[in-house]
Amino acid sequence: MNQIKIIIAGGGTGGHIFPAIAVANALKKINPAIDILFIGANGKMEMEKVPLSGYNIKGIDIAGFDRSAMVKNWNLPFKLIKSFLQVRKIFRSFNPDAVFGVGGYSSFPVLKYAQQKGIPTFLHEANSFAGKSNMLLARKARAVMVATDGMDVFFPGSAIVKTGNPVRSEIVNSTVTREEAMEFFGLRLHKPTVLVIGGSLGAQSINAAISRCIERFADSGVQLIWQTGKGNLNSVDESVRKRKDVCITEFISKMNYAYAAADLVVSRSGAIALAEICASAKPSILVPLPHAAEDHQRVNAMVLVNAGAAWLVEDKDAQKLLMEKILELGSNPQLLQDFSKAATGLFTPDADHAIAMQILQNTRKTNA
């Protein structure tokens, strides 16, 4: 087999990092001789998570556009220039045959530089509403892998390949039983269990709503697995953290155990979180991030809502309505079953393999 060198760029959140790792694993499974290098943003979680998965990563100094405080963007052009210089140095050392971008602001200078040098580039757009960077990069990409129909309004139709969203193999192929999951989280086997995940960085509105109504979980006989997000654990009252019917943590490393334990999931509606929910066949209540670019989380959520797989609660209404919806849905076994069945129908298996094959079949070397 020829050795192919591939750079995978992007990150910032688990929604970008874990699919990237899934694709890297699929590439290695197809051709173990492939040499893979990740590029991410210094100081972001990919710099920790990627090495834990067995891959090398190089960091660049880049930041995203701050929509909430425009004044903070004054030095963005300087960071972009610096990142291009860093990318050039990495490329000269690694000499990639192809570059794959999974989104996140760190992917833009990497793929832009690759396109300037005539190196084949490939994109994955996880969301149902495309990001600005991917729209700009798509014009020169060999292929743009997407998860949903109707993406030709954002990308050249000839470049689009519908693959679905890659989900970590430990979730897709999970054999964890409910008994094992409950033992892992220290919870009771036969009690209804709600999994709350606001994303790897947390969700303030969801956390506030859960904290405010924690007693109602106990009164209703419901136990809770709660991922607060990085840096948010200390904001939860110590008495809540000590409760026996609540397992609370900043980050859940074994999400396959969390999904195995859950009867109902409360989540933001990032594309990969939704793919994992569907892969696990879990009914869900979704609270879209209101300030997400182009409101893409709402668009993502509506795919599940329209399919009868989820309910939507507005972020501004979370403290008022979220607990009521949890108890209403959780007390309706038939609706939970219907939501679960609908979620299963939305999952596209083997997306990681499909993406890997697109990359390998369109690079300037073959995998044989």
Contacts in CASP RR format, 6 or more apart in sequence:
PFRMAT RR
TARGET T0000
AUTHOR 0000-0000-0000
METHOD contacts of the structure
MODEL  1
MNQIKIIIAGGGTGGHIFPAIAVANALKKINPAIDILFIGANGKMEMEKV
PLSGYNIKGIDIAGFDRSAMVKNWNLPFKLIKSFLQVRKIFRSFNPDAVF
GVGGYSSFPVLKYAQQKGIPTFLHEANSFAGKSNMLLARKARAVMVATDG
MDVFFPGSAIVKTGNPVRSEIVNSTVTREEAMEFFGLRLHKPTVLVIGGS
LGAQSINAAISRCIERFADSGVQLIWQTGKGNLNSVDESVRKRKDVCITE
FISKMNYAYAAADLVVSRSGAIALAEICASAKPSILVPLPHAAEDHQRVN
AMVLVNAGAAWLVEDKDAQKLLMEKILELGSNPQLLQDFSKAATGLFTPD
ADHAIAMQILQNTRKTNA
1 31 0 8 1.000
1 32 0 8 1.000
1 33 0 8 1.000
1 367 0 8 1.000
1 368 0 8 1.000
2 33 0 8 1.000
2 365 0 8 1.000
2 366 0 8 1.000
2 367 0 8 1.000
2 368 0 8 1.000
3 33 0 8 1.000
3 34 0 8 1.000
3 35 0 8 1.000
4 31 0 8 1.000
4 33 0 8 1.000
4 34 0 8 1.000
4 35 0 8 1.000
4 97 0 8 1.000
4 98 0 8 1.000
4 360 0 8 1.000
4 363 0 8 1.000
4 365 0 8 1.000
4 367 0 8 1.000
5 34 0 8 1.000
5 35 0 8 1.000
5 36 0 8 1.000
5 37 0 8 1.000
5 94 0 8 1.000
5 95 0 8 1.000
5 96 0 8 1.000
5 97 0 8 1.000
5 98 0 8 1.000
6 27 0 8 1.000
6 34 0 8 1.000
6 35 0 8 1.000
6 36 0 8 1.000
6 37 0 8 1.000
6 96 0 8 1.000
6 97 0 8 1.000
6 98 0 8 1.000
6 99 0 8 1.000
6 100 0 8 1.000
6 359 0 8 1.000
6 363 0 8 1.000
7 36 0 8 1.000
7 37 0 8 1.000
7 38 0 8 1.000
7 39 0 8 1.000
7 90 0 8 1.000
7 91 0 8 1.000
7 94 0 8 1.000
7 96 0 8 1.000
7 98 0 8 1.000
7 99 0 8 1.000
7 100 0 8 1.000
7 110 0 8 1.000
7 114 0 8 1.000
8 20 0 8 1.000
8 23 0 8 1.000
8 24 0 8 1.000
8 36 0 8 1.000
8 37 0 8 1.000
8 38 0 8 1.000
8 39 0 8 1.000
8 99 0 8 1.000
8 100 0 8 1.000
8 101 0 8 1.000
8 102 0 8 1.000
9 38 0 8 1.000
9 39 0 8 1.000
9 40 0 8 1.000
9 99 0 8 1.000
9 100 0 8 1.000
9 101 0 8 1.000
9 102 0 8 1.000
9 103 0 8 1.000
9 106 0 8 1.000
9 107 0 8 1.000
9 110 0 8 1.000
9 111 0 8 1.000
10 16 0 8 1.000
10 17 0 8 1.000
10 20 0 8 1.000
10 38 0 8 1.000
10 39 0 8 1.000
10 40 0 8 1.000
10 41 0 8 1.000
10 46 0 8 1.000
10 101 0 8 1.000
10 102 0 8 1.000
10 103 0 8 1.000
10 104 0 8 1.000
10 106 0 8 1.000
10 107 0 8 1.000
10 110 0 8 1.000
11 17 0 8 1.000
11 20 0 8 1.000
11 40 0 8 1.000
11 41 0 8 1.000
11 44 0 8 1.000
11 45 0 8 1.000
11 46 0 8 1.000
11 102 0 8 1.000
11 103 0 8 1.000
11 104 0 8 1.000
11 106 0 8 1.000
11 107 0 8 1.000
12 40 0 8 1.000
12 41 0 8 1.000
12 44 0 8 1.000
12 45 0 8 1.000
12 46 0 8 1.000
12 104 0 8 1.000
12 105 0 8 1.000
12 106 0 8 1.000
13 45 0 8 1.000
13 199 0 8 1.000
13 200 0 8 1.000
13 201 0 8 1.000
14 45 0 8 1.000
14 49 0 8 1.000
14 199 0 8 1.000
14 200 0 8 1.000
14 272 0 8 1.000
15 126 0 8 1.000
15 200 0 8 1.000
15 270 0 8 1.000
15 271 0 8 1.000
15 272 0 8 1.000
15 273 0 8 1.000
16 46 0 8 1.000
16 102 0 8 1.000
16 103 0 8 1.000
16 104 0 8 1.000
16 126 0 8 1.000
16 272 0 8 1.000
17 45 0 8 1.000
17 46 0 8 1.000
17 49 0 8 1.000
17 50 0 8 1.000
17 102 0 8 1.000
18 49 0 8 1.000
18 168 0 8 1.000
18 272 0 8 1.000
19 102 0 8 1.000
19 124 0 8 1.000
19 126 0 8 1.000
19 165 0 8 1.000
19 166 0 8 1.000
19 167 0 8 1.000
19 272 0 8 1.000
19 352 0 8 1.000
20 38 0 8 1.000
20 46 0 8 1.000
20 50 0 8 1.000
20 100 0 8 1.000
20 101 0 8 1.000
20 102 0 8 1.000
21 49 0 8 1.000
21 50 0 8 1.000
21 53 0 8 1.000
21 55 0 8 1.000
21 168 0 8 1.000
22 166 0 8 1.000
22 167 0 8 1.000
22 168 0 8 1.000
22 169 0 8 1.000
22 352 0 8 1.000
23 100 0 8 1.000
23 102 0 8 1.000
23 124 0 8 1.000
23 166 0 8 1.000
23 352 0 8 1.000
23 355 0 8 1.000
23 356 0 8 1.000
23 359 0 8 1.000
24 36 0 8 1.000
24 38 0 8 1.000
24 53 0 8 1.000
24 55 0 8 1.000
25 53 0 8 1.000
25 169 0 8 1.000
25 352 0 8 1.000
26 166 0 8 1.000
26 352 0 8 1.000
26 353 0 8 1.000
26 355 0 8 1.000
26 356 0 8 1.000
27 34 0 8 1.000
27 36 0 8 1.000
27 356 0 8 1.000
27 359 0 8 1.000
27 360 0 8 1.000
28 34 0 8 1.000
28 36 0 8 1.000
29 353 0 8 1.000
29 356 0 8 1.000
30 353 0 8 1.000
30 356 0 8 1.000
30 357 0 8 1.000
30 360 0 8 1.000
30 367 0 8 1.000
31 360 0 8 1.000
31 367 0 8 1.000
34 367 0 8 1.000
36 55 0 8 1.000
36 56 0 8 1.000
37 55 0 8 1.000
37 56 0 8 1.000
37 57 0 8 1.000
37 58 0 8 1.000
37 90 0 8 1.000
37 94 0 8 1.000
37 96 0 8 1.000
38 46 0 8 1.000
38 50 0 8 1.000
38 55 0 8 1.000
38 56 0 8 1.000
38 57 0 8 1.000
38 58 0 8 1.000
39 57 0 8 1.000
39 58 0 8 1.000
39 59 0 8 1.000
39 60 0 8 1.000
39 87 0 8 1.000
39 90 0 8 1.000
39 106 0 8 1.000
39 110 0 8 1.000
40 46 0 8 1.000
40 47 0 8 1.000
40 57 0 8 1.000
40 58 0 8 1.000
40 59 0 8 1.000
40 60 0 8 1.000
40 106 0 8 1.000
41 47 0 8 1.000
41 59 0 8 1.000
41 60 0 8 1.000
41 61 0 8 1.000
41 62 0 8 1.000
41 63 0 8 1.000
41 105 0 8 1.000
41 106 0 8 1.000
42 59 0 8 1.000
42 60 0 8 1.000
42 61 0 8 1.000
44 106 0 8 1.000
45 200 0 8 1.000
45 230 0 8 1.000
46 57 0 8 1.000
46 106 0 8 1.000
47 57 0 8 1.000
47 59 0 8 1.000
50 56 0 8 1.000
50 57 0 8 1.000
51 57 0 8 1.000
58 86 0 8 1.000
58 90 0 8 1.000
59 86 0 8 1.000
59 106 0 8 1.000
60 82 0 8 1.000
60 83 0 8 1.000
60 86 0 8 1.000
60 87 0 8 1.000
60 90 0 8 1.000
60 106 0 8 1.000
60 109 0 8 1.000
60 110 0 8 1.000
61 79 0 8 1.000
61 82 0 8 1.000
61 83 0 8 1.000
61 86 0 8 1.000
62 79 0 8 1.000
62 80 0 8 1.000
62 82 0 8 1.000
62 83 0 8 1.000
62 105 0 8 1.000
62 106 0 8 1.000
62 108 0 8 1.000
62 109 0 8 1.000
63 76 0 8 1.000
63 79 0 8 1.000
63 105 0 8 1.000
64 76 0 8 1.000
64 105 0 8 1.000
65 73 0 8 1.000
65 76 0 8 1.000
65 105 0 8 1.000
66 72 0 8 1.000
66 73 0 8 1.000
67 291 0 8 1.000
67 293 0 8 1.000
68 291 0 8 1.000
80 109 0 8 1.000
83 106 0 8 1.000
83 109 0 8 1.000
84 109 0 8 1.000
84 112 0 8 1.000
84 113 0 8 1.000
87 109 0 8 1.000
87 110 0 8 1.000
87 113 0 8 1.000
88 113 0 8 1.000
91 113 0 8 1.000
91 114 0 8 1.000
91 117 0 8 1.000
91 119 0 8 1.000
96 114 0 8 1.000
96 119 0 8 1.000
97 119 0 8 1.000
97 120 0 8 1.000
97 363 0 8 1.000
97 364 0 8 1.000
97 365 0 8 1.000
98 119 0 8 1.000
98 120 0 8 1.000
98 121 0 8 1.000
98 122 0 8 1.000
98 359 0 8 1.000
98 362 0 8 1.000
98 363 0 8 1.000
98 364 0 8 1.000
99 110 0 8 1.000
99 111 0 8 1.000
99 114 0 8 1.000
99 119 0 8 1.000
99 120 0 8 1.000
99 121 0 8 1.000
99 122 0 8 1.000
100 121 0 8 1.000
100 122 0 8 1.000
100 123 0 8 1.000
100 124 0 8 1.000
100 355 0 8 1.000
100 359 0 8 1.000
101 107 0 8 1.000
101 110 0 8 1.000
101 111 0 8 1.000
101 121 0 8 1.000
101 122 0 8 1.000
101 123 0 8 1.000
101 124 0 8 1.000
102 124 0 8 1.000
102 126 0 8 1.000
103 123 0 8 1.000
103 124 0 8 1.000
103 125 0 8 1.000
103 126 0 8 1.000
103 131 0 8 1.000
103 133 0 8 1.000
103 134 0 8 1.000
104 133 0 8 1.000
105 133 0 8 1.000
107 133 0 8 1.000
108 133 0 8 1.000
108 136 0 8 1.000
108 137 0 8 1.000
111 121 0 8 1.000
111 123 0 8 1.000
111 137 0 8 1.000
111 141 0 8 1.000
112 137 0 8 1.000
114 120 0 8 1.000
114 121 0 8 1.000
115 121 0 8 1.000
115 137 0 8 1.000
115 140 0 8 1.000
115 141 0 8 1.000
120 142 0 8 1.000
120 362 0 8 1.000
120 363 0 8 1.000
120 364 0 8 1.000
121 137 0 8 1.000
121 140 0 8 1.000
121 141 0 8 1.000
121 142 0 8 1.000
122 141 0 8 1.000
122 142 0 8 1.000
122 143 0 8 1.000
122 144 0 8 1.000
122 145 0 8 1.000
122 355 0 8 1.000
122 358 0 8 1.000
122 359 0 8 1.000
122 362 0 8 1.000
123 134 0 8 1.000
123 137 0 8 1.000
123 138 0 8 1.000
123 141 0 8 1.000
123 143 0 8 1.000
123 144 0 8 1.000
123 145 0 8 1.000
124 144 0 8 1.000
124 145 0 8 1.000
124 146 0 8 1.000
124 163 0 8 1.000
124 166 0 8 1.000
124 355 0 8 1.000
125 131 0 8 1.000
125 134 0 8 1.000
125 144 0 8 1.000
125 145 0 8 1.000
125 146 0 8 1.000
125 147 0 8 1.000
125 151 0 8 1.000
125 154 0 8 1.000
125 155 0 8 1.000
126 147 0 8 1.000
126 165 0 8 1.000
126 270 0 8 1.000
126 271 0 8 1.000
126 272 0 8 1.000
126 275 0 8 1.000
127 147 0 8 1.000
127 270 0 8 1.000
127 271 0 8 1.000
127 296 0 8 1.000
127 297 0 8 1.000
127 299 0 8 1.000
127 300 0 8 1.000
128 147 0 8 1.000
128 148 0 8 1.000
128 151 0 8 1.000
128 271 0 8 1.000
128 296 0 8 1.000
128 299 0 8 1.000
128 300 0 8 1.000
128 302 0 8 1.000
128 303 0 8 1.000
129 154 0 8 1.000
129 294 0 8 1.000
129 295 0 8 1.000
129 296 0 8 1.000
129 299 0 8 1.000
129 300 0 8 1.000
130 151 0 8 1.000
130 154 0 8 1.000
130 155 0 8 1.000
130 294 0 8 1.000
131 154 0 8 1.000
131 293 0 8 1.000
131 294 0 8 1.000
131 296 0 8 1.000
132 293 0 8 1.000
132 294 0 8 1.000
134 144 0 8 1.000
134 154 0 8 1.000
134 155 0 8 1.000
135 154 0 8 1.000
135 155 0 8 1.000
138 144 0 8 1.000
138 154 0 8 1.000
138 155 0 8 1.000
138 156 0 8 1.000
138 159 0 8 1.000
139 156 0 8 1.000
141 159 0 8 1.000
142 159 0 8 1.000
142 362 0 8 1.000
143 159 0 8 1.000
143 160 0 8 1.000
143 161 0 8 1.000
143 358 0 8 1.000
143 359 0 8 1.000
143 362 0 8 1.000
144 151 0 8 1.000
144 155 0 8 1.000
144 156 0 8 1.000
144 159 0 8 1.000
144 160 0 8 1.000
144 161 0 8 1.000
145 161 0 8 1.000
145 162 0 8 1.000
145 163 0 8 1.000
145 164 0 8 1.000
145 354 0 8 1.000
145 355 0 8 1.000
145 358 0 8 1.000
146 155 0 8 1.000
146 160 0 8 1.000
146 161 0 8 1.000
146 162 0 8 1.000
146 163 0 8 1.000
146 164 0 8 1.000
147 162 0 8 1.000
147 163 0 8 1.000
147 164 0 8 1.000
147 165 0 8 1.000
147 271 0 8 1.000
147 275 0 8 1.000
147 348 0 8 1.000
147 351 0 8 1.000
148 162 0 8 1.000
148 164 0 8 1.000
148 303 0 8 1.000
149 162 0 8 1.000
151 160 0 8 1.000
151 162 0 8 1.000
152 160 0 8 1.000
161 354 0 8 1.000
161 358 0 8 1.000
163 348 0 8 1.000
163 351 0 8 1.000
163 354 0 8 1.000
163 355 0 8 1.000
163 358 0 8 1.000
164 275 0 8 1.000
164 348 0 8 1.000
164 351 0 8 1.000
164 354 0 8 1.000
165 271 0 8 1.000
165 272 0 8 1.000
165 274 0 8 1.000
165 275 0 8 1.000
165 348 0 8 1.000
165 351 0 8 1.000
166 272 0 8 1.000
166 275 0 8 1.000
166 351 0 8 1.000
166 352 0 8 1.000
166 355 0 8 1.000
167 272 0 8 1.000
167 275 0 8 1.000
167 276 0 8 1.000
167 279 0 8 1.000
167 347 0 8 1.000
167 351 0 8 1.000
167 352 0 8 1.000
168 255 0 8 1.000
168 256 0 8 1.000
168 276 0 8 1.000
169 352 0 8 1.000
170 254 0 8 1.000
170 255 0 8 1.000
170 256 0 8 1.000
171 255 0 8 1.000
171 256 0 8 1.000
171 259 0 8 1.000
171 276 0 8 1.000
171 279 0 8 1.000
171 280 0 8 1.000
172 279 0 8 1.000
172 349 0 8 1.000
174 256 0 8 1.000
174 259 0 8 1.000
174 260 0 8 1.000
174 280 0 8 1.000
176 256 0 8 1.000
176 257 0 8 1.000
176 260 0 8 1.000
177 260 0 8 1.000
178 189 0 8 1.000
178 260 0 8 1.000
178 261 0 8 1.000
179 189 0 8 1.000
180 257 0 8 1.000
180 260 0 8 1.000
181 257 0 8 1.000
181 258 0 8 1.000
181 260 0 8 1.000
181 261 0 8 1.000
182 188 0 8 1.000
182 189 0 8 1.000
182 193 0 8 1.000
182 261 0 8 1.000
184 254 0 8 1.000
184 257 0 8 1.000
184 261 0 8 1.000
185 225 0 8 1.000
185 247 0 8 1.000
185 257 0 8 1.000
185 258 0 8 1.000
185 261 0 8 1.000
186 247 0 8 1.000
187 193 0 8 1.000
187 223 0 8 1.000
187 225 0 8 1.000
187 245 0 8 1.000
187 247 0 8 1.000
187 261 0 8 1.000
188 223 0 8 1.000
188 245 0 8 1.000
191 221 0 8 1.000
191 222 0 8 1.000
191 223 0 8 1.000
191 245 0 8 1.000
192 221 0 8 1.000
192 222 0 8 1.000
192 223 0 8 1.000
192 263 0 8 1.000
192 264 0 8 1.000
192 330 0 8 1.000
193 222 0 8 1.000
193 223 0 8 1.000
193 224 0 8 1.000
193 225 0 8 1.000
193 261 0 8 1.000
193 262 0 8 1.000
193 263 0 8 1.000
193 264 0 8 1.000
194 217 0 8 1.000
194 222 0 8 1.000
194 223 0 8 1.000
194 224 0 8 1.000
194 225 0 8 1.000
194 262 0 8 1.000
194 263 0 8 1.000
194 264 0 8 1.000
194 265 0 8 1.000
194 266 0 8 1.000
194 326 0 8 1.000
194 330 0 8 1.000
195 225 0 8 1.000
195 258 0 8 1.000
195 259 0 8 1.000
195 261 0 8 1.000
195 262 0 8 1.000
195 264 0 8 1.000
195 265 0 8 1.000
195 266 0 8 1.000
195 282 0 8 1.000
196 206 0 8 1.000
196 210 0 8 1.000
196 224 0 8 1.000
196 225 0 8 1.000
196 226 0 8 1.000
196 227 0 8 1.000
196 265 0 8 1.000
196 266 0 8 1.000
196 267 0 8 1.000
197 227 0 8 1.000
197 252 0 8 1.000
197 258 0 8 1.000
197 265 0 8 1.000
197 266 0 8 1.000
197 267 0 8 1.000
197 268 0 8 1.000
197 273 0 8 1.000
198 206 0 8 1.000
198 207 0 8 1.000
198 227 0 8 1.000
198 229 0 8 1.000
198 266 0 8 1.000
198 267 0 8 1.000
198 268 0 8 1.000
198 287 0 8 1.000
199 227 0 8 1.000
199 229 0 8 1.000
199 267 0 8 1.000
199 268 0 8 1.000
199 270 0 8 1.000
199 273 0 8 1.000
200 229 0 8 1.000
200 230 0 8 1.000
200 251 0 8 1.000
201 229 0 8 1.000
201 230 0 8 1.000
202 227 0 8 1.000
202 228 0 8 1.000
202 229 0 8 1.000
202 230 0 8 1.000
202 232 0 8 1.000
202 268 0 8 1.000
203 229 0 8 1.000
203 268 0 8 1.000
203 287 0 8 1.000
203 289 0 8 1.000
204 232 0 8 1.000
205 287 0 8 1.000
205 315 0 8 1.000
205 316 0 8 1.000
205 318 0 8 1.000
205 319 0 8 1.000
206 266 0 8 1.000
206 268 0 8 1.000
206 287 0 8 1.000
206 318 0 8 1.000
206 322 0 8 1.000
207 228 0 8 1.000
207 232 0 8 1.000
207 235 0 8 1.000
207 236 0 8 1.000
208 318 0 8 1.000
208 319 0 8 1.000
209 318 0 8 1.000
209 319 0 8 1.000
209 322 0 8 1.000
209 323 0 8 1.000
210 224 0 8 1.000
210 226 0 8 1.000
210 266 0 8 1.000
210 322 0 8 1.000
210 323 0 8 1.000
211 236 0 8 1.000
211 237 0 8 1.000
211 240 0 8 1.000
212 319 0 8 1.000
212 323 0 8 1.000
213 322 0 8 1.000
213 323 0 8 1.000
214 224 0 8 1.000
214 240 0 8 1.000
214 243 0 8 1.000
214 246 0 8 1.000
216 323 0 8 1.000
216 327 0 8 1.000
217 223 0 8 1.000
217 224 0 8 1.000
217 245 0 8 1.000
217 246 0 8 1.000
218 243 0 8 1.000
218 245 0 8 1.000
220 327 0 8 1.000
221 245 0 8 1.000
222 245 0 8 1.000
222 326 0 8 1.000
222 327 0 8 1.000
222 330 0 8 1.000
223 245 0 8 1.000
223 246 0 8 1.000
223 247 0 8 1.000
224 245 0 8 1.000
224 246 0 8 1.000
224 247 0 8 1.000
224 248 0 8 1.000
225 247 0 8 1.000
225 252 0 8 1.000
225 258 0 8 1.000
225 261 0 8 1.000
225 262 0 8 1.000
226 246 0 8 1.000
226 247 0 8 1.000
226 248 0 8 1.000
226 249 0 8 1.000
227 249 0 8 1.000
227 250 0 8 1.000
227 251 0 8 1.000
227 252 0 8 1.000
227 258 0 8 1.000
228 235 0 8 1.000
228 236 0 8 1.000
228 248 0 8 1.000
228 249 0 8 1.000
228 250 0 8 1.000
229 250 0 8 1.000
229 251 0 8 1.000
230 250 0 8 1.000
230 251 0 8 1.000
231 250 0 8 1.000
232 250 0 8 1.000
233 241 0 8 1.000
233 248 0 8 1.000
233 249 0 8 1.000
233 250 0 8 1.000
236 248 0 8 1.000
240 246 0 8 1.000
240 248 0 8 1.000
241 248 0 8 1.000
252 258 0 8 1.000
255 276 0 8 1.000
259 265 0 8 1.000
259 276 0 8 1.000
259 277 0 8 1.000
259 280 0 8 1.000
259 282 0 8 1.000
260 280 0 8 1.000
262 280 0 8 1.000
262 282 0 8 1.000
263 283 0 8 1.000
263 330 0 8 1.000
263 336 0 8 1.000
264 282 0 8 1.000
264 283 0 8 1.000
264 284 0 8 1.000
264 285 0 8 1.000
264 326 0 8 1.000
264 329 0 8 1.000
264 330 0 8 1.000
264 336 0 8 1.000
265 277 0 8 1.000
265 282 0 8 1.000
265 283 0 8 1.000
265 284 0 8 1.000
265 285 0 8 1.000
266 284 0 8 1.000
266 285 0 8 1.000
266 286 0 8 1.000
266 287 0 8 1.000
266 322 0 8 1.000
266 326 0 8 1.000
267 273 0 8 1.000
267 274 0 8 1.000
267 277 0 8 1.000
267 284 0 8 1.000
267 285 0 8 1.000
267 286 0 8 1.000
267 287 0 8 1.000
268 286 0 8 1.000
268 287 0 8 1.000
268 288 0 8 1.000
268 289 0 8 1.000
268 297 0 8 1.000
269 286 0 8 1.000
269 287 0 8 1.000
269 288 0 8 1.000
269 289 0 8 1.000
269 297 0 8 1.000
269 298 0 8 1.000
269 300 0 8 1.000
269 301 0 8 1.000
269 304 0 8 1.000
270 289 0 8 1.000
270 292 0 8 1.000
270 296 0 8 1.000
270 297 0 8 1.000
270 300 0 8 1.000
271 296 0 8 1.000
271 300 0 8 1.000
274 284 0 8 1.000
274 286 0 8 1.000
274 300 0 8 1.000
274 301 0 8 1.000
274 303 0 8 1.000
274 304 0 8 1.000
275 347 0 8 1.000
275 351 0 8 1.000
277 284 0 8 1.000
277 304 0 8 1.000
277 310 0 8 1.000
277 343 0 8 1.000
278 304 0 8 1.000
278 309 0 8 1.000
278 343 0 8 1.000
278 344 0 8 1.000
278 345 0 8 1.000
278 346 0 8 1.000
278 347 0 8 1.000
279 347 0 8 1.000
279 349 0 8 1.000
280 343 0 8 1.000
281 340 0 8 1.000
281 341 0 8 1.000
281 343 0 8 1.000
281 344 0 8 1.000
281 347 0 8 1.000
282 340 0 8 1.000
282 343 0 8 1.000
283 309 0 8 1.000
283 310 0 8 1.000
283 329 0 8 1.000
283 335 0 8 1.000
283 336 0 8 1.000
283 339 0 8 1.000
283 340 0 8 1.000
283 343 0 8 1.000
284 304 0 8 1.000
284 309 0 8 1.000
284 310 0 8 1.000
284 311 0 8 1.000
284 339 0 8 1.000
284 343 0 8 1.000
285 310 0 8 1.000
285 311 0 8 1.000
285 312 0 8 1.000
285 313 0 8 1.000
285 322 0 8 1.000
285 325 0 8 1.000
285 326 0 8 1.000
285 329 0 8 1.000
286 301 0 8 1.000
286 304 0 8 1.000
286 305 0 8 1.000
286 310 0 8 1.000
286 311 0 8 1.000
286 312 0 8 1.000
286 313 0 8 1.000
287 312 0 8 1.000
287 313 0 8 1.000
287 314 0 8 1.000
287 315 0 8 1.000
287 318 0 8 1.000
287 322 0 8 1.000
288 295 0 8 1.000
288 297 0 8 1.000
288 298 0 8 1.000
288 300 0 8 1.000
288 301 0 8 1.000
288 312 0 8 1.000
288 314 0 8 1.000
288 315 0 8 1.000
289 297 0 8 1.000
289 315 0 8 1.000
290 314 0 8 1.000
290 315 0 8 1.000
290 316 0 8 1.000
292 298 0 8 1.000
298 312 0 8 1.000
301 310 0 8 1.000
301 312 0 8 1.000
302 312 0 8 1.000
303 346 0 8 1.000
304 310 0 8 1.000
304 342 0 8 1.000
304 343 0 8 1.000
304 346 0 8 1.000
305 311 0 8 1.000
305 312 0 8 1.000
307 342 0 8 1.000
307 343 0 8 1.000
307 345 0 8 1.000
307 346 0 8 1.000
308 338 0 8 1.000
308 339 0 8 1.000
308 342 0 8 1.000
309 339 0 8 1.000
309 342 0 8 1.000
309 343 0 8 1.000
309 346 0 8 1.000
310 339 0 8 1.000
310 343 0 8 1.000
311 325 0 8 1.000
311 329 0 8 1.000
313 321 0 8 1.000
313 322 0 8 1.000
313 325 0 8 1.000
314 321 0 8 1.000
329 335 0 8 1.000
329 336 0 8 1.000
329 339 0 8 1.000
330 336 0 8 1.000
360 366 0 8 1.000
360 367 0 8 1.000
END
